[in-house]
Amino acid sequence: MKSATERRPSATKPPAPPDEAPPVSPRLGEAAVRVADAWTVKAGEAANREEVVELLNLIVRTVTQGQLATGLDPRLSSVVGRRLVELFRAEVIEDWRSTDRTVPPAEILETLHRIEVLQQAIEPSWDQYFSNRLAGPGGLELVVEVAHDLRSPLTSILFLAEMLQRGRSGDVNELQHRQLGLVYSAALGLSTMASNVIEMARGGNRLAEEEPSPFSVREILESVHDIVRPIAEEKGLSVQIAHPIVDHRLGHPQALSRVLLNLTTNALKFTEEGFVRIDAKKRGRSEVEFSVRDSGNGINPKALETLYMPFRRSASGDGYAFSGTGLGLALSRKLVEAMGSELRVETKPGWGTRFYFEMQLPPTRHQ
């Protein structure tokens, strides 16, 4: 079946002359009259019969002549115009069904084809509609609403996939275990992107905790490890954790968890074999260095210039591609800066990539 785009009339290719196509029924005008009458009865005094009749005449002439390439009256693209084309099509089909003569199949096909081409030509441009919505005053709210709507079901998918993979609902074989790992990985990627979109829409540098609070570094690292474990298992990678000597600290645990999760999932995404290592090293009484290193191929030096851009130029150069990686890194950088540090990166071919940052996190009384 041809796509809608293929069915649209071309502005550069004239339609076939009337004598090269089967004729259409001369009874189209009668069908248009019946549509006008029904419209007037249904709409009553609210109907503008002259406007309806004029639009129906335009529809009949266009379908009869089949010359859409010469330009359409813009009124046909209105809500009323599109509705009249639908009613006209239905009335023509009903006329064929109730007629006392056999309508040649070629005539039926040609007439339906011309009506369909007309419908395609007057359809609203939905891509332009959404572009206008996104560019308008409520565009940001629309993006956030969509991200929220995505995140809720994805959270459920993550929970169910993990429960099934762990055998909580019964034994699973090796193939099912791998398939559930793929489901979990895909859902986590989409859920993370949705969360990143929401946070970036809010500025990207908003800390969930207004004031520093006590937390366990060990618990944060183990939580990140548990979340990404299915992804690592599915790819055959190991996730290593190095805990600091001093565990309990004072800081912003939610933002820290978010950064480490983004960096770790990103590392797993671009590592095909080997390991991903999450480190938390004590650098002073109050200073801790966090890092996520992978054993991947490293980052192309040319890509470093746009590493933290959430929207990147597509490979073909004809627009911007939405990059989940860039979005996650951009958000991580903002959160690290909000916590008073700077996200750095070192990368070497054959060695891998390491993202790291140092933070002032005073020990708490738990020590």
Secondary structure by P-SEA (a helix, b strand, c coil): ccccccccccccccccccccccccccaaaaaaaaaaaaaaaaaccccaaaaaaaaaaaaaaaaaacccccccccccccaaaaaaaaaaaaaaaaaaaaccccccaaaaaaaaaaaaaaaaaaccaaaaaaaaaaaccaaaaaaaaaaaaaaaaaaaaaaaaaaaaacccccccaaaaaaaaaaaaaaaaaaaaaaaaaaaaaccccccccbbbbbbaaaaaaaaaaaaaaaaaaacbbbbbbbcccccccccaaaaaaaaaaaaaaaaaaccccbbbbbbbbccccbbbbbccccccccccccccccccccccccccccccccaaaaaaaaaaaaaaaacbbbbbbbbccbbbbbbccccccccccc
